[in-house]
């Protein structure tokens, strides 16, 4: 099927070609396998897509066409739930290993009951088909989809960590939707270290008083890799808070587009939203596009956005070179420093080591 994904909530000029992405001839994926580790305090269940399952009603940011695609696929939700008052420090671990020329999808649901705390860690890796060349969007074969729905009830706290290291041949769609109860906290860390074409989106509905979102995104792109992102924080509850921090490196002929929207709706009195991006450009052939967007229907709110985009400081390069460090090594060191800063925020040592292993 043909799909439109990552549509900007308030379109800008069409000639800029940033309002949305059109994908052609997307295959209907089968349900993929997941390797899982689940602590005893957390329950697992599987829901068929035809059953009345509330996480399916939580909207993501990649778009409605993705939901249509997933409804065409055989499969339901893999669901993890933590009971009220339970705070589990050991994470749920989900490992996705994709094979070339086998399009797959997985739908994940996380339900954190009142005053609970849960950590879910996902890592995505894959393997190239022997001798295959990079796949274009018009002829997708190495293709995977993950859709994650999070329901955090009153006072609950959810940590979501996603690590992506896919081959250049892969097209990957990663969609997240969250719903927050009063005083609930959503904290996400997403790190992209590979993948030919990646489309990521997250929508967070901050619809009740004092709910919060803390989102950190890191990326390291090289060659002809591309990353297209669409992040939306919808504030409808009073004194809600959102923060998006994005930091990345572009090398080779890589391309990146970040859409970050903070939407203050009526009723979001005292809400605060911040978004910030820091992009380091290593090559002349890279393309960076950043769209910070703040929409407002409420008067008593605070919204901030900013972006720092540029190359390594010449004075810093000269200083490090004068200490005997080769230029190529300097660039590698600076690139790793960006990812390390986000990696250190991951609340799990095993996952931090995984990221460091990917960077070797």
Phi, psi and omega per residue, in radians:
X1 nan 2.833 3.026
X2 -1.670 2.490 -3.040
X3 -2.343 2.602 2.925
X4 -1.978 2.211 -3.069
X5 -2.278 2.823 3.051
X6 0.912 0.852 -3.140
X7 -1.307 2.304 3.101
X8 -1.183 2.302 -3.084
X9 -1.059 -0.610 3.098
X10 -2.150 1.721 -3.011
X11 -1.063 2.568 3.020
X12 -1.879 -2.868 -3.076
X13 -1.032 2.282 -3.108
X14 -1.073 -0.568 -3.069
X15 -1.162 -0.300 3.083
X16 -1.306 -0.364 3.104
X17 1.016 0.781 3.102
X18 -2.155 -0.029 -3.065
X19 -1.206 -0.516 -3.060
X20 -2.942 3.040 3.082
X21 -2.220 2.358 3.089
X22 -1.889 2.167 3.106
X23 -1.918 2.386 -3.091
X24 -1.947 2.554 3.024
X25 0.956 0.785 3.109
X26 -1.333 2.221 -3.127
X27 -1.301 2.630 3.032
X28 -1.377 2.042 -3.028
X29 -1.469 2.637 2.989
X30 -1.480 2.920 3.109
X31 -1.306 2.300 -3.093
X32 -1.606 2.950 3.108
X33 -1.581 2.592 3.102
X34 -2.295 2.312 2.957
X35 -1.571 2.232 -3.009
X36 -2.239 2.612 2.930
X37 -2.285 2.173 -3.065
X38 -2.235 2.151 3.068
X39 -1.063 2.690 -3.084
X40 -1.097 -0.447 -3.100
X41 -1.360 -0.127 -3.073
X42 -1.999 2.295 -3.106
X43 -1.664 2.556 3.113
X44 -2.063 2.482 3.032
X45 -2.618 2.879 -3.138
X46 -2.199 2.277 -3.111
X47 -2.057 2.224 3.044
X48 -1.208 2.584 -3.065
X49 -1.075 -0.350 -3.106
X50 -1.461 -0.190 -3.131
X51 -1.422 2.821 -3.141
X52 -1.434 1.634 -3.032
X53 -2.144 2.022 -2.951
X54 -1.055 -0.624 3.125
X55 -0.997 -0.410 3.099
X56 -1.136 -0.338 -3.134
X57 -1.536 -0.114 3.098
X58 -1.432 2.217 -3.057
X59 -1.442 2.466 2.986
X60 -1.689 -2.941 -3.091
X61 -2.000 -0.243 3.124
X62 -1.170 -0.653 3.018
X63 2.311 2.899 -3.076
X64 -1.159 -0.509 3.133
X65 -1.090 -0.545 3.092
X66 -1.157 -0.699 3.089
X67 -1.067 -0.692 3.104
X68 -1.093 -0.782 3.122
X69 -1.031 -0.772 -3.098
X70 -1.227 -0.523 3.060
X71 -1.184 -0.473 3.081
X72 -1.295 -0.373 -3.103
X73 -1.511 2.636 3.046
X74 -1.414 2.156 3.107
X75 2.625 2.805 3.139
X76 -2.261 -2.692 -3.115
X77 -1.702 2.300 2.879
X78 -1.536 2.103 -2.967
X79 -2.095 2.337 3.051
X80 -2.086 2.290 -3.104
X81 -2.279 2.407 3.057
X82 -2.054 2.327 -3.002
X83 -1.267 2.869 -3.130
X84 -1.018 2.341 3.060
X85 1.410 -0.108 -3.122
X86 -1.541 2.258 3.104
X87 -2.118 1.874 -3.052
X88 -1.831 2.145 3.135
X89 -1.481 -0.507 3.110
X90 -1.281 2.342 -3.046
X91 -1.475 2.714 2.814
X92 -1.354 2.225 -3.132
X93 -1.942 2.244 3.115
X94 -2.182 2.103 -3.108
X95 -1.982 2.166 -3.129
X96 -2.014 2.073 3.090
X97 -2.094 1.974 -3.018
X98 -1.701 2.496 3.079
X99 -1.778 2.597 3.113
X100 -1.142 2.525 3.056
X101 1.076 0.439 3.043
X102 -2.302 1.445 -3.104
X103 -1.070 2.253 -3.100
X104 -2.398 2.818 3.079
X105 -2.466 2.683 3.004
X106 -2.476 2.440 3.090
X107 -2.023 2.205 -3.036
X108 -2.070 2.385 3.055
X109 -2.169 2.369 3.101
X110 -2.184 2.118 -3.113
X111 -2.104 1.931 3.110
X112 -1.818 1.928 -3.122
X113 -1.275 3.074 -2.996
X114 -0.941 2.277 3.068
X115 1.040 0.498 3.094
X116 -1.791 3.006 3.092
X117 -2.534 2.301 -3.082
X118 -2.488 2.523 3.050
X119 -2.089 2.261 3.106
X120 -2.166 2.195 -3.116
X121 -2.059 2.193 3.112
X122 -2.084 2.357 2.987
X123 -2.237 2.381 -3.052
X124 -2.048 2.141 3.067
X125 -2.423 2.977 -3.099
X126 -2.839 3.131 -3.134
X127 -2.333 2.500 3.122
X128 -1.321 2.616 2.928
X129 -1.247 2.485 -3.089
X130 -1.056 2.108 3.069
X131 1.323 0.089 -3.097
X132 -1.360 2.659 3.076
X133 -1.764 2.937 -3.113
X134 -1.026 2.353 -3.081
X135 -1.511 2.352 3.101
X136 -1.555 2.715 -3.133
X137 -1.012 -0.455 -3.132
X138 -1.313 -0.127 -3.083
X139 -2.600 1.130 -3.031
X140 -1.374 2.229 3.035
X141 -2.255 -0.755 3.058
X142 -1.504 1.710 -2.856
X143 -2.533 2.336 3.113
X144 -2.523 2.598 -3.140
X145 -2.314 2.375 2.957
X146 -2.243 2.246 3.064
X147 -2.145 2.184 -3.077
X148 -2.095 2.232 3.091
X149 -2.059 2.255 -3.070
X150 -2.118 2.226 3.028
X151 -2.061 1.955 3.118
X152 -1.920 1.950 -3.123
X153 -1.346 -3.090 -3.043
X154 -0.924 2.190 3.079
X155 1.279 0.058 -3.115
X156 -1.404 2.779 3.122
X157 -2.338 2.228 -3.119
X158 -2.152 2.210 3.015
X159 -1.867 2.150 3.077
X160 -2.082 2.188 3.117
X161 -2.141 2.241 3.103
X162 -2.256 2.228 3.132
X163 -2.097 2.171 -3.097
X164 -2.052 2.193 3.029
X165 -2.459 1.520 -3.085
X166 -1.983 2.706 3.094
X167 -1.175 2.907 -3.122
X168 -1.131 -0.380 -3.078
X169 -1.352 -0.222 -2.975
X170 -1.540 2.474 2.875
X171 -1.858 2.214 -2.996
X172 -2.275 2.232 3.062
X173 -1.945 2.176 -3.081
X174 -2.236 1.876 -3.020
X175 -2.053 2.320 3.127
X176 -2.298 2.382 3.045
X177 -2.307 2.404 -3.097
X178 -2.320 2.618 3.064
X179 -2.313 2.314 -3.002
X180 -2.085 2.336 2.982
X181 -1.488 3.141 -3.097
X182 -1.043 2.209 3.122
X183 1.258 0.125 3.129
X184 -1.274 2.670 -3.128
X185 -2.240 2.270 3.041
X186 -2.009 2.154 3.088
X187 -2.161 2.146 -3.117
X188 -2.192 2.501 3.003
X189 -2.275 2.157 3.134
X190 -2.252 2.217 -3.119
X191 -2.195 2.176 -3.132
X192 -1.925 2.050 -3.103
X193 -2.110 0.198 3.127
X194 2.991 2.948 -3.111
X195 2.172 2.264 -3.077
X196 -1.040 -0.952 3.135
X197 -2.384 2.056 -3.107
X198 -2.081 2.285 3.089
X199 -2.109 1.975 -3.075
X200 -2.081 2.521 3.053
X201 -2.677 2.567 3.056
X202 -2.522 2.252 3.055
X203 -2.020 2.238 3.121
X204 -2.090 2.098 3.105
X205 -1.659 1.845 3.114
X206 -1.684 1.313 -2.958
X207 -1.708 -0.043 -3.129
X208 -2.272 2.799 -2.984
X209 -0.989 2.337 2.984
X210 1.119 0.339 3.023
X211 -1.356 2.657 -3.013
X212 -2.397 2.625 3.020
X213 -2.213 2.314 3.022
X214 -2.249 1.939 -3.047
X215 -2.134 2.209 3.085
X216 -2.125 2.289 -3.093
X217 -2.272 2.276 3.068
X218 -2.242 2.547 3.122
X219 -2.571 2.600 3.073
X220 -2.392 1.785 -3.043
X221 -1.918 2.541 -3.109
X222 -2.495 3.006 3.095
X223 0.932 -2.202 -3.138
X224 -1.893 0.443 3.125
X225 -1.172 2.622 3.112
X226 -2.376 2.575 -3.138
X227 -2.358 2.151 -3.126
X228 -2.128 2.108 -3.019
X229 -2.159 2.573 3.106
X230 -2.480 1.855 -3.068
X231 -2.090 2.283 -3.052
X232 -2.313 2.222 3.023
X233 -2.003 1.955 -3.120
X234 -1.755 1.940 3.137
X235 -1.686 1.990 2.989
X236 -2.160 -0.277 3.109
X237 -1.617 2.676 -3.140
X238 -1.239 2.515 3.074
X239 0.968 0.591 3.043
X240 -1.465 2.741 -3.055
X241 -2.388 2.392 3.023
X242 -2.375 2.557 3.073
X243 -2.534 2.238 3.065
X244 -2.098 2.100 3.077
X245 -2.050 2.115 -3.103
X246 -2.127 2.308 -3.134
X247 -2.512 2.288 -3.093
X248 -2.799 3.031 -3.115
X249 -2.280 2.337 3.068
X250 -2.001 2.214 3.114
X251 -2.258 2.982 3.085
X252 1.081 -2.185 3.075
X253 -2.071 0.570 -3.085
X254 -1.259 2.813 -3.086
X255 -2.379 2.515 3.120
X256 -2.539 2.416 3.047
X257 -2.303 2.137 3.091
X258 -2.024 2.105 2.996
X259 -1.865 2.047 3.117
X260 -2.154 2.001 -3.056
X261 -2.043 2.232 2.967
X262 -1.969 2.077 -3.028
X263 -2.063 1.924 3.099
X264 -1.626 1.917 3.137
X265 -1.652 2.920 3.084
X266 -0.962 2.305 -3.132
X267 1.788 -0.162 -3.090
X268 -1.552 0.819 -3.098
X269 -1.095 2.299 3.123
X270 1.353 0.157 -3.137
X271 -1.307 2.712 3.129
X272 -2.427 2.346 3.107
X273 -2.362 2.389 3.123
X274 -2.322 2.447 2.980
X275 -2.444 2.447 -3.071
X276 -2.567 2.427 3.082
X277 -2.315 2.460 3.119
X278 -2.256 1.956 -3.044
X279 -2.054 2.281 3.100
X280 -1.926 2.134 -3.097
X281 -1.760 2.126 -3.092
X282 -1.772 -0.312 -3.013
X283 -2.359 2.752 3.112
X284 -1.231 -0.466 -3.020
X285 -1.534 0.049 -3.100
X286 -1.390 2.759 3.090
X287 -2.251 2.102 3.104
X288 -2.080 2.308 3.046
X289 -2.331 2.297 -3.115
X290 -2.280 2.245 -3.131
X291 -2.208 1.583 3.010
X292 -1.456 2.253 -3.023
X293 -2.334 2.240 3.048
X294 -2.129 2.148 3.086
X295 -1.962 2.522 -2.996
X296 -2.551 2.228 2.986
X297 -2.050 -0.086 -3.063
X298 -2.052 2.526 -3.070
X299 -1.454 -0.807 -3.014
X300 -1.529 1.219 3.123
X301 -2.439 2.910 3.102
X302 -2.323 2.123 3.116
X303 -2.233 2.343 -3.118
X304 -2.358 2.481 3.024
X305 -2.567 2.668 3.120
X306 -2.884 2.738 3.131
X307 -2.512 2.411 3.041
X308 -2.063 2.056 -3.062
X309 -2.292 2.204 3.139
X310 3.101 -3.020 -3.127
X311 -1.827 3.030 3.106
X312 -1.094 2.435 -3.134
X313 -1.116 2.297 -3.112
X314 -1.071 -0.641 3.128
X315 -1.132 -0.675 3.108
X316 -1.171 -0.740 3.103
X317 -1.038 -0.779 -3.134
X318 -1.111 -0.734 -3.120
X319 -1.091 -0.831 -3.109
X320 -1.197 -0.659 3.113
X321 -1.129 -0.622 3.128
X322 -1.183 -0.293 3.076
X323 -1.633 0.202 3.044
X324 1.532 0.236 3.138
X325 -1.630 2.209 3.127
X326 -1.133 2.624 -3.090
X327 -1.040 -0.754 3.134
X328 -1.060 -0.696 3.124
X329 -1.170 -0.617 3.111
X330 -1.089 -0.808 -3.127
X331 -1.113 -0.722 3.112
X332 -1.113 -0.701 -3.135
X333 -1.122 -0.752 3.135
X334 -1.179 -0.671 3.117
X335 -1.108 -0.803 -3.138
X336 -1.140 -0.579 -3.125
X337 -1.078 -0.645 3.115
X338 -1.093 -0.804 -3.120
X339 -1.251 -0.682 3.136
X340 -1.026 -0.681 -3.110
X341 -1.059 -0.677 3.104
X342 -1.379 -0.684 3.140
X343 -0.998 -0.663 -3.121
X344 -1.140 -0.279 3.109
X345 -1.452 -0.202 -3.108
X346 -1.209 2.212 -3.070
X347 -1.464 0.753 -3.122
X348 -2.788 2.096 -3.056
X349 -1.141 -0.678 -3.125
X350 -1.064 -0.688 3.137
X351 -1.258 -0.651 3.066
X352 -1.052 -0.715 3.097
X353 -1.156 -0.613 3.083
X354 -1.051 -0.810 3.121
X355 -1.086 -0.765 3.120
X356 -1.083 -0.630 3.090
X357 -1.151 -0.629 3.092
X358 -1.158 -0.521 -3.080
X359 -1.404 -0.248 -3.105
X360 -1.178 nan nan
